[in-house]
Amino acid sequence: MNALHTSVLHSAVFDHPEMGAHENVVFAQDRDTGLSAIIAVHDTTLGPALGGCRVWPYETASAALTDALRLSRGMTYKNALAGLDLGGGKAVIVADPRKEKTVEMMEAFGRHVDRLAGTYITAEDVGVSPDDMEAVARHTAHVRGTSATGLGDPSPYTALGVFEGIKASARHVFGSTDLDGKTVSVQGLGHVGFDVARRLHEAGAKLIVSDIHAPAVLRALEAFGATAVDPAEAHRVQADIFVPCALGAGLNAATIPQIEARIVAGAANNQLQTPADGIALKKRGILYAPDYAINAGGVISIALASPGSGDTAVRDKTQAIGDTLAVIFERAAREESTPEQVADAIAEERLAKGRRA
């Protein structure tokens, strides 16, 4: 490799602002199926890197790499904070999940996962269905969230954990977990977001919903008597709680000054665009539930489930997400810190202990 190529490589990958301490980044292609994927392994201190596969029509390769790296690091912290003996990784496939994704593409992705020999374990994420994971599983054993590996679709457990986290957040801010009469804006009505909305509706909350997919919005209007808004307006409506369940980086310098809610607690990954955004939320008196703490139910389900087992242990650990957040909120208040700084510190303490072992 000549000096020019080395310089370009360092600029695009090794000098990427999200590269950090990533152990391995794989760029995978399959011309026959159109697969273009990035698999990022962030840290395997606590065990093999577990993290979902996301299918999304990224506008540029750089955007896909940024998402993969950020999500991968987030999985390291999520798994550590959840007390799982797993590292963090993530995969992204550049494709429109409704128009370009095929069974053959997912099978090709499975073959690439298998080449990593178990250092990365994949699972379902945005744009990926349980059937997609079954296709992946035909070509690698390093996959979770399938019928053969336990409980199947992890999204109901993610939704359960988010709901428990919302209640814990409400207790910290409003003094009670009772959501009856509270106005909640749910942004994103995919598998997780819709189930979170269902649980909120059953708890008596008044729902404002939004999604880029119109049929999902219509379904929520009919099922929950909700009010619809444009997804770009979801954060700025008058509400007690804002629940972002779409893509990341939605909490930033432009949106935070517009938030009317007193709580932000949702399923989306990497909600803060920069660390400064968590501080900005705190200064505005808005409680933020760290994303990788509140949305860990899915990874808990795929980590702990086994074929033929029930889901009692998974549900118990997922429901404990509310207790974890309560500890985070109390420590943040005591230390005059932000919740995400405390969550990071707890995860890093476990990682440091693992490195010494």
C-alpha positions in Angstrom: 0.0 0.0 0.0 1.5 3.3 -1.0 1.7 6.4 1.1 -1.3 8.1 -0.5 -3.5 5.0 0.1 -2.3 4.8 3.7 -3.1 8.5 4.2 -6.6 8.1 2.8 -7.2 5.0 4.9 -6.2 6.7 8.1 -8.3 9.7 7.2 -11.4 7.7 6.4 -11.2 5.0 9.1 -8.4 5.2 11.7 -8.7 8.9 12.2 -12.5 8.8 12.2 -13.8 10.7 15.3 -15.8 7.7 16.4 -13.0 5.1 15.9 -11.7 5.3 19.4 -10.5 1.9 20.7 -12.4 -0.3 18.3 -10.8 -3.7 18.0 -12.0 -4.6 14.5 -13.9 -3.0 11.6 -14.9 -5.1 8.6 -16.2 -3.8 5.3 -18.2 -6.6 3.7 -19.5 -6.9 0.1 -21.3 -9.5 -2.0 -21.8 -8.4 -5.6 -24.4 -11.1 -6.4 -26.8 -9.9 -3.8 -25.9 -6.2 -3.6 -24.7 -6.5 0.0 -22.7 -3.6 1.4 -22.1 -3.9 5.1 -19.9 -2.7 7.9 -19.3 -4.8 11.0 -17.8 -3.0 13.9 -16.4 -4.8 17.0 -15.7 -2.3 19.7 -14.6 -4.3 22.8 -14.5 -8.0 23.8 -13.1 -7.6 27.3 -16.2 -9.2 28.9 -16.9 -11.7 26.1 -17.8 -11.9 22.4 -19.2 -8.7 20.9 -23.0 -8.9 20.7 -25.0 -6.3 18.8 -27.7 -6.1 16.2 -27.7 -5.7 12.5 -29.3 -2.5 11.1 -30.5 -2.1 7.5 -30.8 1.5 6.5 -30.4 3.6 3.2 -27.5 5.7 4.4 -26.8 8.6 2.1 -23.0 8.1 2.3 -20.5 5.4 3.3 -19.2 7.8 5.9 -22.6 8.1 7.5 -22.9 4.3 7.6 -19.4 4.0 9.2 -20.2 6.7 11.8 -23.5 4.9 12.8 -21.7 1.5 13.0 -18.9 2.8 15.2 -21.2 4.8 17.5 -23.7 1.9 17.8 -20.9 -0.6 18.4 -19.4 1.4 21.3 -22.9 1.9 22.7 -23.3 -1.9 22.8 -20.2 -2.3 24.8 -21.6 0.0 27.5 -25.1 -1.4 27.3 -23.9 -5.0 27.8 -21.6 -4.0 30.6 -24.2 -1.9 32.4 -26.7 -4.7 32.1 -24.3 -7.1 33.8 -23.9 -9.4 30.8 -20.7 -11.2 30.0 -20.6 -9.8 26.5 -18.7 -7.2 24.6 -20.1 -4.7 22.1 -20.4 -4.8 18.3 -22.8 -3.7 15.6 -23.4 -4.2 11.9 -25.0 -1.9 9.4 -26.2 -2.9 5.9 -26.6 0.0 3.4 -30.0 -0.7 1.8 -33.6 0.3 1.9 -35.2 -2.3 4.1 -38.5 -2.0 2.3 -37.2 -2.0 -1.3 -33.7 -3.5 -1.5 -33.4 -6.0 1.3 -33.6 -9.6 0.1 -33.3 -13.1 1.7 -30.2 -13.6 -0.4 -28.6 -10.4 0.9 -29.2 -11.5 4.5 -27.8 -14.9 3.8 -24.7 -13.3 2.4 -24.4 -11.2 5.5 -24.6 -14.4 7.5 -21.6 -15.8 5.7 -19.6 -12.7 6.5 -20.5 -12.9 10.2 -19.4 -16.5 10.2 -16.0 -15.5 9.0 -15.5 -13.6 12.2 -15.4 -16.9 14.1 -17.6 -15.9 17.0 -16.0 -12.6 17.9 -19.2 -10.9 16.7 -22.7 -12.2 17.4 -25.5 -10.6 15.4 -29.2 -10.0 16.1 -32.2 -8.0 15.0 -32.2 -4.2 14.8 -33.8 -1.4 12.8 -34.9 -2.6 9.3 -34.4 -6.3 10.2 -37.2 -8.8 10.9 -37.2 -12.2 12.7 -37.4 -13.8 9.3 -34.2 -12.0 8.3 -32.4 -13.4 11.3 -33.6 -16.9 10.3 -32.0 -16.3 6.9 -28.7 -15.2 8.6 -28.8 -18.2 10.8 -28.8 -20.6 7.9 -25.1 -19.6 7.3 -23.8 -18.9 10.8 -24.3 -20.1 14.4 -23.2 -16.7 15.7 -26.7 -15.2 15.7 -29.3 -14.6 18.4 -33.0 -13.7 18.5 -34.1 -16.7 16.3 -36.5 -19.5 17.1 -33.6 -21.9 17.6 -31.7 -19.7 20.0 -34.5 -19.0 22.5 -37.2 -16.3 22.5 -37.2 -15.1 19.0 -38.0 -11.4 18.3 -36.3 -9.3 21.1 -38.4 -6.1 20.4 -41.1 -6.9 23.0 -38.5 -7.1 25.7 -36.9 -3.8 24.5 -40.3 -2.2 24.8 -40.9 -3.7 28.3 -37.6 -2.2 29.5 -38.3 1.2 28.0 -41.7 1.2 29.7 -40.1 0.3 33.0 -37.6 3.1 32.4 -40.2 5.6 31.7 -42.0 4.8 35.0 -38.7 5.1 36.9 -38.1 8.5 35.2 -41.6 9.6 36.1 -41.0 8.6 39.7 -37.8 10.7 39.8 -39.4 13.8 38.3 -43.1 13.6 39.3 -42.8 11.5 42.5 -44.9 8.7 41.1 -44.8 5.9 38.5 -48.5 6.6 37.7 -48.7 7.7 34.0 -52.5 8.1 33.9 -53.3 11.4 32.3 -49.7 12.2 31.4 -49.1 13.4 27.8 -46.4 11.4 26.0 -44.9 12.1 22.6 -43.7 8.8 21.0 -41.4 9.4 18.0 -41.0 6.2 15.9 -43.6 3.4 15.7 -41.6 0.4 14.6 -41.7 -2.9 16.5 -40.4 -1.3 19.7 -42.0 2.1 19.5 -45.5 0.8 18.8 -45.3 -1.6 21.7 -44.1 1.1 24.0 -47.1 3.2 22.8 -49.4 0.3 23.6 -48.1 0.0 27.1 -48.4 3.7 27.7 -51.9 3.7 26.4 -52.9 0.9 28.7 -51.4 2.9 31.6 -53.7 5.8 30.8 -51.3 8.1 29.0 -52.4 10.5 26.3 -50.4 9.8 23.2 -49.0 12.0 20.5 -47.4 9.8 17.8 -45.2 10.3 14.8 -43.4 8.1 12.2 -42.1 8.5 8.7 -44.2 5.4 7.7 -47.8 6.6 7.4 -49.5 3.2 7.9 -47.9 2.9 11.3 -49.3 6.3 12.4 -52.8 5.4 11.2 -52.6 2.1 13.1 -51.7 4.0 16.3 -54.5 6.5 15.8 -57.0 3.7 15.5 -55.6 1.6 18.3 -54.8 4.3 20.9 -56.9 7.3 20.0 -53.7 9.2 19.6 -52.9 12.5 18.0 -50.5 12.6 15.1 -47.7 15.1 14.4 -44.8 15.3 11.9 -41.8 13.3 13.2 -39.7 16.5 13.0 -42.1 18.2 15.4 -42.3 15.3 18.0 -39.8 16.8 20.3 -41.3 20.2 20.5 -44.9 19.4 21.3 -46.4 20.2 24.7 -45.9 16.9 26.5 -44.8 15.6 29.9 -42.5 12.9 28.4 -40.8 12.7 25.1 -40.1 9.1 23.9 -37.7 8.9 20.9 -37.8 5.5 19.3 -36.4 6.3 15.8 -32.8 6.9 14.8 -30.1 8.5 16.8 -28.6 12.0 17.2 -32.0 13.5 17.6 -31.0 15.3 20.8 -28.7 18.1 19.7 -28.0 21.8 19.7 -31.0 22.5 17.4 -33.6 20.3 19.1 -32.8 20.6 22.8 -33.8 24.2 23.2 -37.2 23.3 21.7 -38.1 20.4 24.0 -41.1 21.1 26.1 -41.1 17.7 28.0 -39.5 17.3 31.4 -38.4 13.8 30.6 -36.7 12.2 27.6 -36.8 8.4 27.8 -36.9 6.3 24.7 -35.6 3.3 22.8 -33.5 5.0 20.1 -29.8 4.4 20.2 -27.2 7.2 20.5 -29.8 9.8 21.1 -27.2 12.5 22.1 -25.4 13.9 19.1 -22.5 15.0 21.3 -21.6 14.7 25.1 -22.4 18.4 25.4 -26.0 17.7 24.6 -26.5 15.7 27.8 -25.2 18.7 29.7 -27.6 21.0 27.8 -30.5 18.8 28.8 -29.5 19.0 32.5 -29.2 22.8 32.3 -32.7 22.9 31.0 -34.0 20.8 33.9 -34.9 17.9 31.6 -34.2 14.4 32.9 -32.6 12.1 30.3 -32.7 8.3 30.6 -29.4 7.1 29.0 -30.4 5.2 25.9 -28.2 2.2 26.4 -29.5 1.8 30.0 -33.2 2.0 29.1 -33.3 0.0 25.9 -31.3 -3.0 27.1 -34.3 -5.3 27.3 -33.7 -6.7 23.8 -30.1 -7.6 24.4 -31.0 -9.1 27.7 -33.5 -11.3 26.0 -31.1 -12.6 23.4 -28.2 -13.0 25.8 -30.1 -15.0 28.5 -32.6 -17.0 26.5 -32.0 -20.6 25.7 -34.0 -23.1 23.5 -37.0 -24.4 25.4 -36.7 -22.1 28.3 -39.4 -19.7 29.5 -38.9 -15.9 29.7 -39.2 -15.5 33.5 -35.5 -14.7 34.1 -35.4 -12.4 31.1 -38.5 -10.5 32.2 -37.2 -10.1 35.7 -33.9 -8.7 34.6 -35.6 -6.5 32.0 -38.0 -5.1 34.6 -35.0 -4.3 36.8 -34.0 -1.7 34.2 -36.2 0.7 36.2 -34.2 0.0 39.4 -30.9 0.6 37.5 -32.1 3.9 36.2 -33.2 4.9 39.7 -29.7 4.3 41.0 -28.3 6.3 38.0 -30.6 9.2 38.6 -29.9 9.3 42.4 -26.1 9.2 41.9 -26.2 11.8 39.2 -28.2 14.2 41.5 -25.8 13.4 44.4 -22.7 14.0 42.3 -24.2 16.9 40.3 -23.5 15.0 37.2 -25.6 13.9 34.2 -27.3 10.5 34.0 -25.3 9.4 31.0 -22.0 10.4 32.7 -23.0 8.2 35.6 -24.1 5.3 33.4 -20.8 5.5 31.5 -18.9 5.5 34.8 -20.7 2.4 36.0 -20.1 0.6 32.8 -16.4 1.6 32.7 -15.9 0.4 36.3 -17.1 -3.1 35.2 -14.9 -3.0 32.1 -11.9 -2.0 34.1 -12.6 -4.9 36.5 -12.8 -7.3 33.6 -9.4 -6.1 32.2 -7.8 -6.7 35.6 -9.2 -10.2 35.9 
